[in-house]
Amino acid sequence: MFVSVGCHDHASAGPAPTDSDSPAGAGSSRLPPDRSPVRCTAKNRVANTLGRDMEDRERFTLLRITGKYGGSVAIELDESGVSGVPDTSGELMVHNDFVAGLTHTYVEPYDLAPWEHVLDEVEAGRDAVWREHARVAAIGIQLVDREDDQDQITVTVADQQATRVAISLEVNRGWIEEQRELLHRIRETWKHVHPTVLR
């Protein structure tokens, strides 16, 4: 279960959305029932985790969506046994001024194309959810409003343990391209390790 600490108008925790009320898209993901699903943290712990060793760990960040006025959602992958290559395991982190959460997750090479599809959908103005049938937390993105220089989005994280965290973010219009660059770095690094999956 993905745990949040506190809530306000821009962040909420509650029952996970059903298929009927989840945004349509590339999929959601689920936490396996046999894994230790949650590590609950204070807001400062998550904020410190998001900022630690950023220069050294930049190549291991798969996604990092940061609001103009605070708040972020990020997935950072652990270092593998091969120098300079990220592992498939990592941490999913959500935080803003009133809510914070951290949970273990994993990303397989075949998850990259669906994430790219989510970015395509949101760029086209459609809501989307990543890894609907996987066994890790789903990440949904709803485009609330689009202006010349910014997007207003709601990012929802929902797991199999009936927990849902949603935060509203105002992001610069270049945020999707930033996610594509992070995705490209992981994909190019993994090509040397998983060539048959990432052709």
N, C-alpha and C positions, 0 to 999 in steps of 0.2 A: 504494500500500500504506500502510495506517495503521500507524505504528510506535509501539511502546511502549518505555519505558525502564525496565527492571527489572520484577519481578513478585513477588507473594506470594500468600497464601491467598485474598485478596479480589480479585486481579487476575491475569489470565493472558493470554498471547498465543500463538496457535497457528493451525492451519489453520482456515479459515472453516467454520462448520457447514453441513452439507448440508440440503436441503429436508426430509429426514426427521427431523432432530434440531433444526431451528430452531423456536422457538415460533410457534404459529399466530397469524395476525393480519393486519394491513392491508398488510404488505409489507416487503421489505428493499430496500436500494439498493446500487448498484455504482459503483465508480470507473471512468471511461472509460479504456481502455488507452492512448489517445493523449494523455492529459493527464499533466502532471507530478503524480503522485499524492500524494507525501509531502513534508512538511517536518518532519524529525525535530528535536525540541527537548529541552532539559533540563527537569526538573520545574519549576525556578524560572521558566523562560521561559513555560511554560504558565500557571503560577499568576499571573504578572504580567499575562499577556494577559487572563485571566479577570477580573482586578480593574481593568484600566485604564479610565479615563474612564467608570466604570459609570453615573454620573448622566447623562452626555451620551449614552451609547449604550444606555440602558435600552430605548428604543423600538425598537432594532434587534436585541434579543435574542428569538429565536423560542422557544428552550427553555433552561432552566437547572435541572437536577435536582441538588440539593446535599444531601449526607449530613449527618446531625446531628453526626457525629464526623469530618468531613472527606471529601474526594472529591467530584467533580462531573462532570457531562457537560453540555456547553453548545453551542449553535449561535448565533453572532453574525453578523449580516448586515452587509455593508459599506454605506457610505453611497452612494446613487446620485447621479446628476447633478442630481436635483431635491431641493432643500433639504427636510429633514425626512422624506424617503422612503427606506426601505432598498432596497438593490439585491437582486438574486436570488443574487448570489455572497456567500460568507462563509467562515467557519472553523468546523470542528467540533473541539472540544477535550475531552479526557478526562484527568483527573488525580486522583491521591490521593498518599499518602505514598511509594508505591513505583513507581508507573507514571505516565507522562505521554505524551501524544501530541497532535499537531496536524496537521490536514490541511485542504486546501481543499475546499469543498463548494458546492453551490448549492441553492436552494429556489425552485421555481416557484409561482405562485399556486394552481395546481391541486393542489399537494402539501399544502395546508393542511387540506382536508377529510379526507384519509387520516390525518394526524397527529391530528386531533380524534377520529377513529374509534379510534385506538390508545388515547387517553386514556379513551374510553368503555369499551373492552374491559378495560383494567386496573382501572378503577374498579369494574367488575362482577366482578372477581376472575379474569379470564382473561388469559393471556399474549398478547402481540401484538408484531409487528414492523412497522416503518414502511418503506415504499417497497421492496418486495421485488423489483420488476422495473426499478427505476431504475438509473442508472449512477453512483451515488454511494454512500457507505458506509451500510449498513443500521443502524438502531438498534432493537434488540429489548429489550423489558421483560418480565421474569419476576417475578411476584408470589410471593415465597417464603413470607412470613408476614404476617398482618394482625392487629394488636392494636387496642385502643381508641384509642390516641393515636399510633400509628406504623405504618408499613409497612416490611417488609424486602424489598428488590427487588434483582434483578441486572440491570444494564444491559449489553447486549452490543453492541459495534460491530464489524461485519464488512464487509470490502471484497472487491472482485473479485480482488485479488491474493493471496488465500488467507491473509489476516491476520485474527486475531480477538482482540479485547480485551474482557474482561469484568470489571466491578467490582461488588462488593456494597455496597449503601448502606442505611443505616437512615434513613428520612425521616419527617418529621412528616406526619400524615394530611392536612394541607392542601396537600400538594405538587401534587396533581393540579389543584386549583383555581388554584394559582399558574401552572401551565403553561397553563391555559385563559385566564387573564388576559393572559399574554404573547402567546398565539396571537391573541386578540381585538385586541390593539393592532396587530399586523402586518396582520391582515385589514382592519381599519378604515382603516389608512393606505393600503393597496394598493387599496382600493375606488375611490379617486379616480383611480388610474392604470390599473387593470385592471377597469373596471366590468362588462364582459361575462363575465369569468371568475368574479368574486366577487359574484354577485347575492344 
